[in-house]
Amino acid sequence: MSIIVGSGDFKYRIVEDWAKLPPGWSFKEVGAVGVDAKDNVYVFNRGDHPMMIFDREGNFLRSWGEGQYPRAHGVHIGPDESIYLTDDGGHFVRKCRLDDGKVLLELGVPGKPAEYMSGEPFHRCTHTALSPKGEIYVSDGYGNARVHKYSPGGKLLMSWGEPGTDPGQFNIVHNICTDADGWVYVADRENHRVQVFDGNGKYEAQWNNLHRPCGLYMHNTRNPVCYIGELGPVMGVNRNSPNLGPRVSIVDHQGKLLSRFGDPHAGTAPTAFLGPHGLTVDSRGDLYVGEVSWTQWPQFFDTPRPAHIRSLQKYEKVH
């Protein structure tokens, strides 16, 4: 029997055990996921094979990046079909070829973080997005409270942001995306909001009524909807509180809620989440959600981790 989640124009059929991994392989957990023009799915994970590629049916195609990515975090696939990878453990961003992972551009010095909260790139950078002109935005991240803007060739043009709770300030800059009009959307995770800026960092608006927005995805169109992975509460006093996530929310370009799904509490049921960290949507509207389940398990449960915890699920759009 199929399980349907979501509401309105955003109803999905859960596809359990979608990814067919080679025998003995594991994602461990999934930092981010992306799709190319052929709807092949790129799973940036924290196992021994950092980039695994599947067709839309979940058949394994190939892998690359072995030994090159200490801690997979962010994926963005550009209009030229190159893939931008952000590694927060290695403090770098790489623009790579899709077929074999050949590095075309590198930002940051792998293994050499900037000083904590110095504002200099990077200290545990988290994600990338592209402006309509191909400029590269980098959210930075855990050890900074900044967004950096680079030329397409990798020259630092400007940065904005500082620690705090005021407009334009950040408390863990966790994700970033853009639309065709050049607006920049930043998941300000521990301030429980998404902030909206113009292309030069001028604060415009914020979306509230979110709980630790972690993953962001929107199509590069005008007035796109935005898919948001929200992490749940992890403090001892509130981690069993219902209706705070973990969950997936879908909002319009002004932040108005269109659909939301996920069980009231964290868990491993098909309808539940542990840590929705990276999302993407293919040409048919199917949604893929990567979870940092291995990391999140001890935040929610006092029992040892199971040998396998689901960290990727496909949600097939019901048309």
Order of alpha helices (4+ residues) and beta strands (2+ residues): beta-beta-beta-beta-beta-beta-beta-beta-beta-beta-beta-beta-beta-beta-beta-beta-beta-beta-beta-beta-beta-beta-beta-beta-alpha-beta
